Amino acid sequence: MRTRRSTSPRRVALAALAVATSLAMTACANRDGGGETSTADYPEKDLVLVVHAAAGGGSDLTARTLAKEMESDLGKSIVVENRTGGGGRVGLSYLRDRPADGYSIGFIPVEVAMLGHQGADIKPDQYTILGQVMNAPATLSVPANSPYRTFADFIAAAKASPGTITVSNSGAGAIWEAATLALADAAGVTFKPVPYDGGAPAVAAAVSGEVQAVMAGVSESGAAAKDGRLRVLAVMAPERVSAMPDVPTAKELGIDLVIGGWGLMGAPANLPDEIKQRLADAVHKAATSKNFIDVMTKAGNTPMATSPEEATAFAQAEFERFGKIYQK
């Protein structure tokens, strides 16, 4: 009768190590999007949507409207987080550094094409772009009780007192500060830009009289203008916008300037392809919904719904365009 050879401790240890290694590799693959289980049942939990600007502003309005539409499609809640500061740096940096697992998405503003030329480590290729969803022309507004009744009055005052007219904006280095500087350059005057953490607080500063004017998007200045707290002097669009049909364009008033913001939806770079496609489909469906189109149009923005490829190419082209602008 043959006796059974006992298993040595060394063999047991080696077998246990092999099993542990296999399990660890599988877990890593799933966590990084390389395994089927990480995408097959996506999404399995609620998502976070990061917004770089304060609640109540144009970017926030766009993001929350999209989130509501996307929730019904994805079957999960989408929690909006406003991470303000640095003209978009704080929110964009936070989104960039989140795990690429599909549970952190964000509203990506025009500043993603600007901040990299101002010393920040922020560029469009650090994100997975899911689509462009809107454009927003700039507006110049003053408090309702302002002595500047017209655009011509305002420019004349700036010429008479160079560098003293205060104009609030959504943050240093952000698009509305750039629009303020572009207007000053086009009109041959100088202003005193005053940064705030988003369009909503910038508009509030003008309404309260903290500043003499505000540069913001139509959606941000529109509500205060509608109820009589602000007077919009000009819109920097190719033609008048439907939300403010009585407001002339800067070009009509002798200043050939068209400038504004735009918004994309995105996520951290290297999002797994299956999750990217699922989110891109949800974004496109939300951006073409009647509710989103109605909200954007009423706010004075132009709703859009481009593909990830189109939006990615657009963002890169804008990054290169702003690079040339900041070299001047």
C-alpha positions as CSV (number, residue, x, y, z in Angstrom):
1,M,0.0,0.0,0.0
2,R,1.4,3.3,-1.1
3,T,1.6,6.0,1.5
4,R,0.4,9.5,0.6
5,R,3.2,12.1,0.5
6,S,2.4,15.1,2.7
7,T,2.3,18.6,1.2
8,S,5.3,20.7,2.2
9,P,4.7,24.2,3.8
10,R,6.7,25.6,0.9
11,R,4.2,24.2,-1.6
12,V,1.3,25.6,0.4
13,A,2.8,29.0,0.5
14,L,3.5,29.1,-3.2
15,A,0.0,28.0,-4.0
16,A,-1.5,30.7,-1.8
17,L,0.7,33.3,-3.3
18,A,-0.4,32.4,-6.8
19,V,-4.1,32.6,-5.9
20,A,-3.6,36.0,-4.2
21,T,-1.7,37.3,-7.2
22,S,-4.4,36.2,-9.6
23,L,-7.1,37.9,-7.5
24,A,-5.2,41.1,-7.2
25,M,-4.6,41.3,-11.0
26,T,-8.3,40.7,-11.6
27,A,-9.3,43.4,-9.1
28,C,-6.9,45.9,-10.7
29,A,-8.2,45.2,-14.1
30,N,-11.7,45.7,-13.0
31,R,-10.9,48.9,-11.1
32,D,-9.0,50.4,-14.1
33,G,-11.8,49.5,-16.6
34,G,-9.9,46.5,-18.1
35,G,-12.4,43.9,-16.8
36,E,-15.9,43.2,-18.0
37,T,-17.5,43.5,-14.5
38,S,-16.5,47.2,-14.3
39,T,-18.6,48.2,-17.3
40,A,-21.2,45.6,-17.8
41,D,-23.5,46.9,-15.0
42,Y,-22.5,50.6,-15.2
43,P,-23.7,52.7,-13.5
44,E,-24.1,50.8,-10.2
45,K,-24.2,53.9,-8.0
46,D,-24.9,57.6,-8.1
47,L,-22.7,60.0,-10.0
48,V,-21.1,63.4,-9.1
49,L,-21.1,66.2,-11.6
50,V,-18.5,68.9,-10.8
51,V,-19.1,72.5,-11.7
52,H,-16.3,75.0,-11.6
53,A,-18.6,78.0,-10.8
54,A,-21.0,79.1,-8.1
55,A,-24.6,77.9,-7.8
56,G,-27.0,80.1,-9.7
57,G,-24.8,81.1,-12.6
58,G,-25.0,80.1,-16.3
59,S,-22.6,77.1,-16.0
60,D,-24.5,75.8,-12.9
61,L,-27.9,76.2,-14.8
62,T,-26.6,74.2,-17.7
63,A,-25.1,71.5,-15.6
64,R,-28.2,71.0,-13.3
65,T,-30.5,71.0,-16.3
66,L,-28.4,68.3,-18.0
67,A,-28.1,66.3,-14.8
68,K,-31.9,66.2,-14.4
69,E,-32.3,64.8,-17.9
70,M,-29.4,62.4,-17.6
71,E,-30.7,60.9,-14.3
72,S,-33.8,59.5,-16.0
73,D,-31.6,57.9,-18.7
74,L,-28.9,56.5,-16.5
75,G,-31.3,55.4,-13.7
76,K,-29.1,56.9,-11.0
77,S,-29.0,60.3,-9.1
78,I,-26.4,62.9,-10.2
79,V,-25.2,65.1,-7.4
80,V,-23.9,68.5,-8.5
81,E,-20.8,69.7,-6.7
82,N,-19.8,73.4,-7.0
83,R,-16.1,73.7,-6.6
84,T,-15.3,77.3,-7.1
85,G,-12.1,79.4,-7.3
86,G,-9.3,80.4,-9.4
87,G,-11.4,81.3,-12.5
88,G,-12.2,77.6,-13.0
89,R,-8.9,76.2,-11.8
90,V,-10.2,74.5,-8.6
91,G,-13.1,72.7,-10.3
92,L,-11.2,71.7,-13.4
93,S,-8.2,70.4,-11.4
94,Y,-10.5,68.4,-9.1
95,L,-12.3,66.8,-12.0
96,R,-9.0,66.0,-13.8
97,D,-7.7,64.2,-10.7
98,R,-10.7,62.1,-10.0
99,P,-10.7,58.3,-10.8
100,A,-11.6,57.5,-14.4
101,D,-14.4,55.2,-13.4
102,G,-17.4,57.0,-14.8
103,Y,-18.7,58.2,-11.5
104,S,-17.1,61.7,-11.7
105,I,-18.2,63.8,-14.6
106,G,-18.1,67.6,-15.0
107,F,-19.2,70.7,-16.9
108,I,-16.0,71.8,-18.8
109,P,-16.1,75.5,-19.6
110,V,-14.1,77.6,-22.2
111,E,-11.5,78.2,-19.5
112,V,-10.1,74.7,-20.1
113,A,-8.7,76.2,-23.3
114,M,-7.4,79.3,-21.5
115,L,-5.9,78.4,-18.2
116,G,-3.0,76.4,-19.6
117,H,-1.7,79.6,-21.2
118,Q,-1.8,81.4,-17.8
119,G,0.5,79.0,-15.9
120,A,-2.1,76.4,-14.8
121,D,-1.6,72.7,-15.4
122,I,-4.9,72.5,-17.3
123,K,-5.4,71.5,-20.9
124,P,-8.2,69.9,-22.9
125,D,-6.3,66.6,-23.4
126,Q,-6.4,66.0,-19.7
127,Y,-10.1,65.1,-20.0
128,T,-12.4,62.6,-21.7
129,I,-14.7,64.9,-23.7
130,L,-18.3,63.7,-24.1
131,G,-19.7,66.5,-26.2
132,Q,-20.3,70.2,-26.5
133,V,-23.7,71.3,-25.1
134,M,-23.9,75.1,-25.4
135,N,-22.5,78.5,-26.4
136,A,-23.0,81.7,-24.4
137,P,-22.4,85.3,-25.7
138,A,-21.1,87.9,-23.3
139,T,-23.1,90.8,-22.0
140,L,-22.1,94.1,-20.4
141,S,-24.6,95.3,-17.8
142,V,-24.9,98.1,-15.2
143,P,-27.1,98.5,-12.1
144,A,-30.6,99.8,-12.7
145,N,-29.7,103.1,-11.0
146,S,-26.5,103.6,-12.9
147,P,-25.8,107.0,-14.4
148,Y,-24.7,105.2,-17.6
149,R,-27.9,104.9,-19.6
150,T,-26.3,103.7,-22.8
151,F,-23.3,101.9,-24.0
152,A,-21.9,105.1,-25.4
153,D,-22.3,106.8,-21.9
154,F,-20.3,103.9,-20.4
155,I,-17.5,104.0,-22.9
156,A,-17.3,107.8,-22.6
157,A,-16.9,107.5,-18.8
158,A,-14.2,104.9,-19.2
159,K,-12.3,107.2,-21.6
160,A,-12.7,110.1,-19.2
161,S,-11.4,108.1,-16.2
162,P,-9.0,105.4,-17.4
163,G,-8.7,102.3,-15.2
164,T,-11.3,103.4,-12.6
165,I,-14.5,101.9,-13.9
166,T,-15.0,98.6,-12.0
167,V,-16.3,95.6,-13.9
168,S,-17.0,92.4,-12.1
169,N,-16.4,89.0,-13.8
170,S,-16.5,85.3,-13.0
171,G,-12.8,85.0,-11.9
172,A,-9.3,86.1,-12.7
173,G,-8.3,84.4,-16.0
174,A,-11.8,83.3,-16.7
175,I,-13.7,84.0,-20.0
176,W,-15.6,87.0,-18.7
177,E,-12.4,88.7,-17.5
178,A,-11.0,88.0,-21.0
179,A,-14.2,89.5,-22.5
180,T,-13.7,92.6,-20.3
181,L,-10.2,93.0,-21.5
182,A,-11.2,92.4,-25.1
183,L,-13.9,95.1,-24.9
184,A,-11.4,97.5,-23.4
185,D,-9.0,96.8,-26.2
186,A,-11.6,97.1,-28.9
187,A,-13.0,100.4,-27.5
188,G,-9.6,101.9,-26.7
189,V,-10.2,102.2,-23.0
190,T,-9.1,100.6,-19.7
191,F,-11.4,99.1,-17.0
192,K,-10.7,97.8,-13.5
193,P,-11.7,94.1,-13.6
194,V,-13.0,92.7,-10.3
195,P,-13.0,88.9,-10.1
196,Y,-15.6,86.8,-8.2
197,D,-16.1,83.0,-7.9
198,G,-18.6,82.6,-10.7
199,G,-21.1,84.6,-12.8
200,A,-23.8,84.6,-10.1
201,P,-21.8,86.5,-7.5
202,A,-20.4,88.8,-10.2
203,V,-23.9,89.7,-11.2
204,A,-24.9,90.1,-7.5
205,A,-22.0,92.5,-7.0
206,A,-23.3,94.7,-9.8
207,V,-26.9,94.6,-8.5
208,S,-25.8,95.6,-5.0
209,G,-23.6,98.5,-6.3
210,E,-20.3,97.0,-5.2
211,V,-19.1,97.5,-8.8
212,Q,-20.2,99.8,-11.6
213,A,-20.7,97.1,-14.2
214,V,-20.6,93.3,-14.8
215,M,-19.5,91.2,-17.8
216,A,-21.3,87.9,-17.8
217,G,-23.3,85.5,-20.0
218,V,-26.8,86.2,-21.1
219,S,-28.1,83.5,-18.8
220,E,-26.4,85.1,-15.8
221,S,-27.4,88.7,-16.4
222,G,-30.8,87.9,-17.9
223,A,-32.8,87.2,-14.7
224,A,-31.6,90.4,-13.0
225,A,-32.3,92.4,-16.2
226,K,-35.8,91.0,-16.5
227,D,-36.8,92.0,-13.0
228,G,-35.3,95.5,-13.4
229,R,-32.2,95.1,-11.2
230,L,-29.7,95.4,-14.1
231,R,-29.6,97.3,-17.4
232,V,-27.9,95.4,-20.2
233,L,-26.0,97.8,-22.4
234,A,-24.7,95.4,-25.1
235,V,-24.4,91.8,-26.1
236,M,-21.1,90.6,-27.7
237,A,-22.8,88.2,-30.2
238,P,-22.9,88.1,-34.0
239,E,-26.6,89.2,-33.9
240,R,-29.2,90.0,-31.2
241,V,-30.2,87.2,-29.0
242,S,-33.8,86.0,-28.6
243,A,-33.7,86.3,-24.8
244,M,-32.8,90.1,-25.1
245,P,-34.2,91.2,-28.4
246,D,-34.1,94.9,-27.4
247,V,-30.4,94.8,-26.5
248,P,-28.1,95.9,-29.3
249,T,-24.9,94.0,-30.2
250,A,-21.6,95.7,-29.7
251,K,-21.1,95.7,-33.4
252,E,-24.3,97.7,-33.9
253,L,-22.8,100.2,-31.4
254,G,-19.6,100.6,-33.3
255,I,-17.4,98.0,-31.5
256,D,-16.6,95.0,-33.7
257,L,-16.4,92.4,-30.9
258,V,-17.9,88.9,-30.7
259,I,-16.9,86.9,-27.7
260,G,-18.5,84.5,-25.2
261,G,-18.3,81.2,-23.4
262,W,-19.0,77.6,-24.3
263,G,-19.5,74.4,-22.4
264,L,-18.6,70.8,-22.8
265,M,-19.4,67.7,-20.7
266,G,-16.5,65.6,-19.8
267,A,-14.8,63.3,-17.3
268,P,-11.2,62.5,-16.3
269,A,-8.9,61.2,-19.1
270,N,-8.6,57.5,-19.9
271,L,-12.3,56.7,-19.3
272,P,-13.0,53.1,-20.4
273,D,-14.5,53.1,-23.9
274,E,-17.7,51.4,-22.9
275,I,-18.4,53.9,-20.1
276,K,-17.4,56.8,-22.3
277,Q,-20.0,55.7,-24.9
278,R,-22.7,55.2,-22.3
279,L,-22.1,58.7,-20.9
280,A,-21.8,60.3,-24.3
281,D,-25.1,58.8,-25.3
282,A,-26.7,60.1,-22.1
283,V,-25.2,63.6,-22.6
284,H,-26.4,63.7,-26.3
285,K,-29.9,62.6,-25.3
286,A,-30.1,65.2,-22.5
287,A,-28.7,68.0,-24.7
288,T,-31.3,67.3,-27.4
289,S,-34.2,67.1,-25.0
290,K,-37.0,69.6,-25.3
291,N,-36.5,70.8,-21.7
292,F,-32.8,71.5,-22.1
293,I,-33.3,73.3,-25.4
294,D,-36.1,75.4,-23.9
295,V,-34.0,76.3,-20.8
296,M,-30.9,77.2,-22.8
297,T,-32.9,79.2,-25.4
298,K,-34.8,81.1,-22.7
299,A,-31.6,81.9,-21.0
300,G,-30.1,83.3,-24.2
301,N,-27.6,80.5,-24.8
302,T,-27.3,78.4,-27.9
303,P,-28.0,74.8,-27.1
304,M,-25.7,72.3,-28.9
305,A,-25.2,68.5,-29.0
306,T,-22.0,67.5,-30.8
307,S,-20.2,64.2,-30.7
308,P,-17.2,63.4,-28.5
309,E,-14.9,63.5,-31.5
310,E,-16.2,66.9,-32.7
311,A,-16.1,68.4,-29.2
312,T,-12.6,67.1,-28.6
313,A,-11.3,68.7,-31.9
314,F,-13.1,71.9,-31.1
315,A,-11.6,72.2,-27.6
316,Q,-8.1,71.6,-29.0
317,A,-8.6,74.2,-31.7
318,E,-9.8,76.7,-29.1
319,F,-6.7,75.9,-26.9
320,E,-4.5,76.7,-29.9
321,R,-6.5,79.9,-30.6
322,F,-6.2,81.2,-27.1
323,G,-2.5,80.4,-27.1
324,K,-2.1,82.8,-30.0
325,I,-4.2,85.4,-28.2
326,Y,-2.2,85.2,-24.9
327,Q,1.1,85.6,-26.9
328,K,0.1,89.1,-28.0
